Amino acid sequence: MALNYGSDKKSALQAKYDAQKIAFAPIMFQASLALRELGILELLIDFPEGLIIPDIAKKLKLSVYGVKVLLEAGLSLELVSVEDDKFRITKTGWFIQCDELTRVNMDFTNDVNYLGMYSLTESIQTGKPAGLKVFGDWDTVYEGLSQLPPKAQLSWFAFDHFYSDYAFPELMPVIFQNNPKRILDIGGNTGKFALKCATFNEQVTVTILDLPGQLAKAKENIKAAGFQNRINLVPLNLLDHSQPFPKDYDIIWMSQFLDCFSQEDIGELLRRSKEAMNKNSELFILETYWDKQKYEASTYSLHATSLYFTNIANGCSQMYHADDMRNLIKHSGLLLTEEVDNIGVSHTLFKCKLP
């Protein structure tokens, strides 16, 4: 894989300015969050003609000092502008306040990653998720998901589900193109994909493989939807590579799953998938690859998310380059038959069969 990405054509002055943005990034992130959480940005949306600082402070029952320091930081962040002492929200400020994608990403950064990221260097050196210790004594975040503090748990699932929620409806006609009757959902988490399949097609049955903690939440969701007769739950330590996957499924499905593992573990997971397949089976892999994004913002977000995997999740996985996955599929002995790009927000679907 030959990487050709990025450039170094900016002026030295601009480069130094950008370096200062990085140097103060954690502080300015919290300023952005405070402007959102304290209602300052929302208030400025309600008053497009602008407001002076004392009026903002009075309306929100905040100190003039507090509003002043936040809004001045907001000027450098380009979240607000000021003219004749009146502050107005900018387009960027509007996205911080109103855009669902930005809100989900900010909450995930603040509630799941912020405190632990202090240990990123240690995670790189040890190959362990050193930042996870701010939540508990687990080897991976997946073991402790059900025990995370409520706010962190809420933000984790919101982040995880936001991207798949946009992709799943778009994928249903693709998945059911050949009228599959049995689907094996590996790493099915809270059961969102299985429920979507059961709702879309009245004949399909789905089996979810995952850790017991995740399946407990999936069981609640499946019972609430009334699909206990068509969605089965099988607890399994997916990293115990001596345990085979169940066989005789038309589709083996992995959504936002393989990015949770090292390349070595992905190779084993693909091997076990291959052993469970027959000549008519298909393996579908849905992932977000940073090199396949249409927009720089998506690539930036995925590179940042990789560091969550490094420091919080497990210390060894990432948002992969598509060539990484292609090579792993090839080495597993499977045949990559089709790639479908631009699904949902940022996904690509790989379809694989036995050669």
Secondary structure as GFF3:
##gff-version 3
##sequence-region A 1 355
A	DSSP	alpha_helix	12	23	.	.	.	ID=ss1
A	DSSP	alpha_helix	25	37	.	.	.	ID=ss2
A	DSSP	alpha_helix	40	46	.	.	.	ID=ss3
A	DSSP	alpha_helix	53	60	.	.	.	ID=ss4
A	DSSP	alpha_helix	64	76	.	.	.	ID=ss5
A	DSSP	beta_strand	80	83	.	.	.	ID=ss6
A	DSSP	beta_strand	86	89	.	.	.	ID=ss7
A	DSSP	alpha_helix	91	98	.	.	.	ID=ss8
A	DSSP	alpha_helix	100	108	.	.	.	ID=ss9
A	DSSP	pi_helix	109	113	.	.	.	ID=ss10
A	DSSP	three_ten_helix	116	119	.	.	.	ID=ss11
A	DSSP	alpha_helix	120	126	.	.	.	ID=ss12
A	DSSP	three_ten_helix	130	134	.	.	.	ID=ss13
A	DSSP	alpha_helix	141	144	.	.	.	ID=ss14
A	DSSP	three_ten_helix	145	147	.	.	.	ID=ss15
A	DSSP	alpha_helix	150	175	.	.	.	ID=ss16
A	DSSP	beta_strand	182	186	.	.	.	ID=ss17
A	DSSP	alpha_helix	192	200	.	.	.	ID=ss18
A	DSSP	beta_strand	205	210	.	.	.	ID=ss19
A	DSSP	alpha_helix	212	225	.	.	.	ID=ss20
A	DSSP	beta_strand	231	235	.	.	.	ID=ss21
A	DSSP	beta_strand	251	255	.	.	.	ID=ss22
A	DSSP	three_ten_helix	258	260	.	.	.	ID=ss23
A	DSSP	alpha_helix	263	276	.	.	.	ID=ss24
A	DSSP	beta_strand	282	287	.	.	.	ID=ss25
A	DSSP	three_ten_helix	290	292	.	.	.	ID=ss26
A	DSSP	alpha_helix	296	308	.	.	.	ID=ss27
A	DSSP	pi_helix	309	313	.	.	.	ID=ss28
A	DSSP	alpha_helix	322	332	.	.	.	ID=ss29
A	DSSP	beta_strand	335	343	.	.	.	ID=ss30
A	DSSP	beta_strand	347	353	.	.	.	ID=ss31
###
